[in-house]
Amino acid sequence: MEMMRPEPDLEQALASGQWDEVSVRPRLDMHYVPETLPVARAKRVQASAVEHLSQHSELWARRSISGVIPAKVLARVSEDDHAIYENIVFARLLDGCARWLDGRISEVRAIKDGQRIAMQLEKGDERHRLLTSRICALWGRAWFSEAEDSHATLDTLDRLERMRAHVERLRRSGVYTRIPRSARVPIALRPTNIFQYDKRYRELRPFWDALVNARAREKISESVRYEVLAARQAAFLRYVLLLILYALRDMGATEVGSSGRQHRVGPWDLEIDAERPGEVRIMIRSRGKLLQERALVLLLTKEDEVVCRDPNRSLFYAEDLMAGGSITDEDQDPRVLNPFKFFAVERVRQVLEHDFCRIFLAQYPSAADRVPAGIRDKLSGLAGFVFKRKRSANYVFPQSV
């Protein structure tokens, strides 16, 4: 994972010390405010000082033959104004860099975690030899060049974190703390003299434009966002169909036809229907009669509020393919299906075998032999809808599995 524009330029600007120079010794605007001060402290007198003195006798020290001797006078006091246009641009630029670096660090960390999981799988032959061989048989063995890609990702993450720490230091001190948070500037900056002729401020404007362009490339319209989500949903649908085919292959199913949607499992016919968006229907028939229909509802993200009350509908989530978690985590949600979750094929196969077991047990109920007569009669009386008496044995008719 390499750095993106304008991150190399930001790294160079921070390393040169120009931004630290702007933060410590910024350009200021001098302005004067009128204030009543003792005569000894007044350096500059307001133009209206005589008129003001004539109207306020409390400012007089004493009166003489020649006139009034003032004790205080209306003076001009100079104040440094840090909130000039260029410093506001610098403060908002630091805010934009902080947001950009936070997003990029999260992205690179997710990639690093994905590489770490793959490396654990690659080096886990002793504990997961059969499982590793099975997964690699499904998805292949090529992941990344471990020595090169992992080092590049770690180096990029380290550089981004150092840049973020530098930006945060600039935001905690210097001119940034003297700029009001409410001060804003438009996206298109105007070419002021300070931006053109001050060497310290000269690089701020090009970097501002580069950061604006980089963020604009990430923004997409609602139509494009919908197309991206639709493409992800279609990809997840194809992925689940692939898992179903692998599960049927492991169950010894025989493919009927060339479409890949019809299979023969023992005495039953299985048909896969994926015409509805976000849903896969699996229908089990015997001699043309529909025995069981299962709907796999596919969602991109996990939602705790979603509850499926229909026993013939199962929810599965794609979640984030780079989600963290150990490859040996036994507490993983069995409804999450993606290449980073183990036993994905087995989870789909469990759903299929669940339906086949229900059909099989309904057609061929289990017989409980050699049950004492007292217990047999008691079971038949308490749960007659489950235990059916036939000759000397009790037949079990499961209502749900």
Residue pairs with C-beta under 8 A, 6 or more apart in sequence:
1 108
1 111
1 112
1 149
1 152
1 153
1 156
1 157
2 152
2 156
3 11
3 156
3 159
3 160
4 104
4 214
5 210
5 214
6 207
6 210
6 211
6 214
7 104
7 159
7 160
7 163
9 207
9 210
10 97
10 163
10 207
11 159
11 163
13 19
13 203
13 207
14 163
14 166
14 167
18 199
18 200
18 203
19 90
19 170
20 170
21 200
22 87
22 90
22 175
22 200
22 201
22 204
23 90
23 170
23 173
23 174
23 175
23 176
24 174
24 175
26 82
26 87
26 90
26 174
26 175
27 84
27 86
27 87
27 194
27 198
27 201
28 80
28 81
28 82
28 84
29 80
29 81
29 84
30 78
30 79
30 80
30 81
31 78
31 79
31 81
32 44
32 76
32 77
32 78
32 79
33 76
33 77
33 79
34 46
34 74
34 75
34 76
34 77
35 74
35 75
35 76
35 77
36 59
36 72
36 73
36 74
36 75
37 72
37 73
37 75
37 77
38 71
38 72
39 70
39 71
39 72
39 73
41 75
42 73
42 75
43 75
43 76
44 75
44 76
44 78
45 73
45 74
45 75
45 76
46 52
46 74
46 75
46 76
48 74
49 73
49 74
49 75
52 74
53 59
53 60
53 68
53 70
53 73
53 74
54 68
59 70
59 71
59 72
59 73
60 68
60 69
60 70
60 71
61 69
61 70
61 71
62 68
62 69
63 69
82 175
82 178
82 179
83 178
83 179
83 180
83 183
85 185
85 190
85 192
86 192
86 194
86 195
86 198
86 201
86 204
87 175
87 178
87 179
88 179
88 183
88 184
88 185
89 185
89 189
89 204
89 205
89 208
90 175
90 176
90 201
90 204
91 175
91 176
91 179
91 183
92 183
92 184
92 185
93 204
93 207
93 208
93 211
94 167
94 170
94 171
94 176
95 171
96 208
96 211
96 215
97 163
97 167
97 211
98 164
98 167
98 168
98 171
100 211
100 214
100 215
101 160
101 163
101 164
101 167
102 164
104 160
105 157
105 160
105 161
105 164
108 153
108 156
108 157
108 160
109 157
110 320
110 322
110 324
111 153
111 322
112 150
112 153
112 154
112 157
113 322
113 324
114 321
114 322
114 340
115 143
115 144
115 149
115 150
115 153
117 325
117 327
117 340
118 143
118 144
119 146
119 150
120 326
120 327
121 128
121 132
121 135
121 327
122 132
122 143
122 146
124 132
124 327
125 132
127 328
128 327
128 328
131 342
135 342
138 246
138 345
139 339
144 150
170 176
187 212
189 195
189 205
189 208
189 209
191 205
194 201
195 201
195 202
195 204
195 205
196 202
220 228
229 300
232 300
232 318
233 277
233 278
233 298
233 300
236 298
236 300
236 318
237 274
237 278
237 280
237 298
239 318
239 337
239 338
240 280
240 296
240 298
240 316
240 337
240 348
241 272
241 274
241 280
243 337
243 344
243 345
243 348
244 272
244 280
244 282
244 348
244 352
245 260
246 345
246 348
247 345
247 346
247 348
247 349
247 352
248 263
248 265
248 270
248 352
250 345
250 349
251 265
251 349
251 352
251 353
252 265
253 263
253 264
253 265
253 270
254 263
254 264
254 265
255 262
255 263
255 264
256 262
256 263
256 264
256 269
260 272
261 271
261 272
261 273
261 274
262 269
262 270
262 271
262 272
263 269
263 270
263 272
264 270
265 284
265 356
266 356
267 286
268 284
268 285
268 286
268 291
268 356
268 359
269 284
269 285
269 286
270 282
270 283
270 284
270 285
270 352
271 282
271 283
271 285
272 280
272 281
272 282
273 280
273 281
273 282
273 283
274 280
274 281
278 297
278 298
278 299
279 295
279 296
279 297
279 298
280 295
280 296
280 298
281 293
281 294
281 295
281 296
282 293
282 294
282 295
282 296
282 352
282 355
283 290
283 292
283 293
283 294
284 290
284 291
284 292
284 293
284 294
284 355
284 356
284 359
285 291
286 359
291 359
292 312
292 355
292 358
292 359
293 312
294 312
294 313
294 314
294 351
294 352
294 355
295 310
295 312
295 313
295 314
296 313
296 314
296 316
296 351
297 308
297 313
297 314
297 315
297 316
298 316
298 318
299 306
299 315
299 316
299 317
299 318
300 317
300 318
300 319
301 317
301 318
301 319
301 320
302 317
302 319
302 333
302 335
302 336
306 315
308 314
308 315
311 400
314 335
314 351
315 335
316 335
316 336
316 337
317 333
317 335
317 336
317 337
318 336
318 337
318 338
319 336
319 338
321 338
321 339
321 340
322 340
323 340
325 332
325 340
327 340
327 342
332 341
332 342
334 347
335 347
337 344
337 347
337 348
338 344
354 401
357 401
358 398
358 400
358 401
361 396
361 398
361 401
362 397
362 398
365 388
365 395
365 396
365 397
365 398
366 395
366 396
367 393
367 394
367 395
367 396
368 387
368 393
368 394
368 395
368 396
369 392
369 393
371 379
371 393
371 394
376 389
376 394
379 387
379 394
380 387
380 388
380 389
380 394
385 397
385 399
386 396
386 397
386 398
386 399
387 394
387 395
387 396
387 397
388 394
388 395
388 397
389 395
